[in-house]
Amino acid sequence: MRKKIGILYSSYNNYDLLENEVLKRVNFENYPVINIDDRSNSKNFKICKKIFKENNIHFESNKNKGVQYALDQGVDFLKRKYGVEWVFCLQQDIYPLGKNFFSRFEKMISNIDVRSVGAIGFNVISKDGIYMDKNIMKKYFD
């Protein structure tokens, strides 16, 4: 099953965030999702296996140690199994806003020659008033 976009998380003992933030807020829209665990402790490892099974998220243990190896392993899996051209490397406390983000992104990049792009970044939006203007959320959704 070929997909243009894949979604990758690297985790280490932080599955409460994944379960209570990401899985409640992000619509993966049937795009492939993988989590590479960076050798969490046994308690967290048991929790994560249950979460991923219940949410149809592919899971692997990091073959090495460190986020750089986890990302390499996850990207390799998504390219090999799904033929993805774009990989979102996300964190549990940062997630896309709005409905159907991934399919909207896929439409926007449909005419881009991926050989000419190395990476795309996004602004982090916060409504806490510490890092950004509190009105930024209203401006974002307008």
C-alpha positions as CSV (number, residue, x, y, z in Angstrom):
1,M,0.0,0.0,0.0
2,R,1.8,3.1,-1.2
3,K,1.3,6.3,0.8
4,K,2.9,9.7,0.1
5,I,3.2,10.7,3.8
6,G,4.3,8.7,6.8
7,I,4.3,9.8,10.5
8,L,7.1,9.0,12.9
9,Y,7.4,9.3,16.7
10,S,10.4,8.5,18.7
11,S,9.6,7.9,22.4
12,Y,11.4,7.3,25.6
13,N,9.3,6.8,28.8
14,N,6.8,9.4,27.8
15,Y,3.7,7.4,26.8
16,D,1.3,9.3,29.0
17,L,1.8,12.3,26.7
18,L,1.3,10.2,23.6
19,E,-1.9,8.6,24.9
20,N,-3.4,11.7,26.5
21,E,-2.4,14.4,24.1
22,V,-1.5,13.1,20.6
23,L,-4.0,10.3,20.3
24,K,-6.8,12.5,21.5
25,R,-5.9,15.4,19.2
26,V,-4.4,14.1,16.0
27,N,-6.3,12.6,13.1
28,F,-3.8,10.4,11.3
29,E,-6.3,10.0,8.4
30,N,-5.1,6.4,7.7
31,Y,-1.6,7.5,7.0
32,P,1.0,5.1,8.3
33,V,2.3,5.8,11.8
34,I,5.3,4.3,13.5
35,N,6.8,4.8,16.9
36,I,10.4,3.8,17.7
37,D,10.9,3.2,21.4
38,D,14.3,4.3,22.6
39,R,14.7,1.6,25.2
40,S,12.1,2.7,27.7
41,N,12.0,1.1,31.1
42,S,10.0,-2.1,31.4
43,K,6.9,-0.4,33.0
44,N,6.7,2.1,30.1
45,F,7.5,-0.5,27.5
46,K,4.4,-2.6,28.6
47,I,2.2,0.5,28.5
48,C,3.4,1.5,25.0
49,K,2.8,-1.9,23.5
50,K,-0.8,-1.8,24.7
51,I,-1.4,1.7,23.4
52,F,0.0,1.0,20.0
53,K,-2.0,-2.3,19.6
54,E,-5.2,-0.5,20.5
55,N,-4.5,2.4,18.1
56,N,-3.1,0.5,15.1
57,I,0.3,2.1,15.3
58,H,3.3,0.2,14.2
59,F,5.9,-0.1,16.9
60,E,9.6,-1.1,17.0
61,S,12.3,-0.9,19.6
62,N,15.3,1.2,18.6
63,K,18.0,-1.1,17.3
64,N,20.6,1.3,18.7
65,K,20.3,4.1,21.3
66,G,19.5,7.7,20.6
67,V,17.0,9.7,18.6
68,Q,19.2,9.9,15.5
69,Y,19.1,6.1,15.2
70,A,15.3,6.0,16.0
71,L,14.6,8.5,13.2
72,D,16.8,6.6,10.7
73,Q,15.1,3.3,11.6
74,G,11.6,4.8,11.3
75,V,12.2,6.6,8.0
76,D,13.7,3.4,6.6
77,F,10.6,1.4,7.7
78,L,8.2,4.0,6.2
79,K,10.1,4.2,2.9
80,R,10.5,0.4,2.6
81,K,7.0,-0.6,3.6
82,Y,4.9,2.3,2.2
83,G,7.1,4.0,-0.3
84,V,6.5,7.4,1.4
85,E,8.1,10.5,0.0
86,W,7.5,12.7,3.1
87,V,8.0,11.8,6.8
88,F,6.7,13.9,9.6
89,C,9.0,13.5,12.6
90,L,6.8,14.6,15.5
91,Q,7.1,14.8,19.2
92,Q,4.4,14.0,21.8
93,D,3.9,17.6,22.9
94,I,3.9,19.1,19.4
95,Y,1.1,18.1,17.0
96,P,-0.7,19.6,13.9
97,L,-3.7,21.8,14.4
98,G,-6.8,21.8,12.4
99,K,-8.8,19.0,10.8
100,N,-7.2,16.7,8.2
101,F,-3.8,18.3,8.4
102,F,-2.0,15.5,6.6
103,S,-4.3,15.3,3.6
104,R,-4.3,19.1,3.3
105,F,-0.5,19.0,3.3
106,E,-0.4,16.2,0.7
107,K,-2.6,18.3,-1.6
108,M,-0.3,21.3,-1.1
109,I,2.9,19.4,-2.0
110,S,1.4,17.3,-4.8
111,N,3.2,19.3,-7.5
112,I,6.5,19.7,-5.7
113,D,9.5,17.7,-7.0
114,V,10.6,16.1,-3.8
115,R,14.2,15.7,-5.2
116,S,14.6,19.5,-4.8
117,V,13.5,19.6,-1.1
118,G,15.4,18.4,1.9
119,A,13.1,19.5,4.7
120,I,10.1,21.7,5.5
121,G,9.6,23.2,8.9
122,F,6.7,24.7,10.8
123,N,6.1,27.4,13.3
124,V,5.2,26.2,16.8
125,I,2.0,27.9,17.9
126,S,1.3,28.5,21.6
127,K,-1.5,30.3,23.4
128,D,0.3,30.6,26.7
129,G,1.3,34.2,26.3
130,I,4.9,33.4,27.3
131,Y,6.4,32.5,23.9
132,M,3.8,34.0,21.6
133,D,1.1,36.6,21.5
134,K,-2.1,35.1,23.0
135,N,-4.0,36.2,19.9
136,I,-1.9,34.0,17.6
137,M,-4.4,31.1,17.7
138,K,-7.2,33.3,16.4
139,K,-5.0,34.6,13.6
140,Y,-3.9,31.0,12.8
141,F,-7.5,29.8,12.3
142,D,-8.8,32.9,10.4
